[in-house]
Amino acid sequence: MKDNRFRSAMKYSGIAIQMALTIILFNFFGEKLDLHFGKEWIGQLATMFGVFIAMASIIVQVIKEK
């Protein structure tokens, strides 16, 4: 039982790291596009898109698990 809880905790901490990295990556590229095009809203839009992609990925992973 203890091993099963540890395995679950590791899996979900991995999902949190994946979510954070996805958002950071989209933010980074959005800021680069901001500097290139001179439009402030591109970085914000890219970050929000990263949040959407990260949440969708988590939902798909949880649904697959069930």
C-alpha positions in Angstrom: 0.0 0.0 0.0 2.8 2.4 0.9 4.6 1.7 -2.5 1.4 2.4 -4.4 0.9 5.8 -2.7 4.6 6.7 -3.4 4.2 5.8 -7.0 1.0 7.9 -7.3 2.8 10.9 -5.6 5.7 10.6 -8.0 3.4 10.4 -11.1 1.5 13.5 -10.0 4.6 15.5 -9.1 5.8 14.7 -12.6 2.6 16.1 -14.1 3.1 19.3 -12.1 6.7 19.7 -13.4 5.4 19.1 -17.0 2.7 21.7 -16.6 5.2 24.3 -15.3 7.7 23.6 -18.0 5.0 23.9 -20.7 3.9 27.3 -19.4 7.4 28.6 -19.1 8.3 27.4 -22.6 5.3 29.2 -24.1 6.0 32.3 -22.1 9.6 32.3 -23.3 8.7 32.1 -26.9 5.9 34.6 -26.5 8.3 37.1 -25.1 10.7 36.5 -28.0 7.8 37.1 -30.4 6.9 40.3 -28.4 10.4 41.7 -29.0 10.4 40.7 -32.6 7.0 42.1 -33.6 6.7 44.9 -30.9 3.3 43.8 -29.8 2.8 43.3 -26.0 -0.3 41.1 -26.3 1.6 38.3 -28.2 3.5 37.2 -25.0 0.3 37.2 -23.0 -1.6 35.2 -25.6 1.2 32.7 -25.9 1.3 32.3 -22.1 -2.5 31.7 -21.9 -2.2 29.2 -24.8 0.5 27.4 -22.8 -1.8 27.3 -19.8 -4.6 25.8 -22.0 -2.2 23.2 -23.5 -0.9 22.2 -20.1 -4.4 21.8 -18.6 -5.6 19.8 -21.6 -2.6 17.6 -21.3 -3.3 16.9 -17.6 -6.9 16.2 -18.3 -6.0 13.7 -21.0 -3.5 12.0 -18.8 -6.0 11.6 -15.9 -8.7 10.3 -18.2 -6.3 7.8 -19.7 -5.4 6.6 -16.2 -9.0 5.8 -15.2 
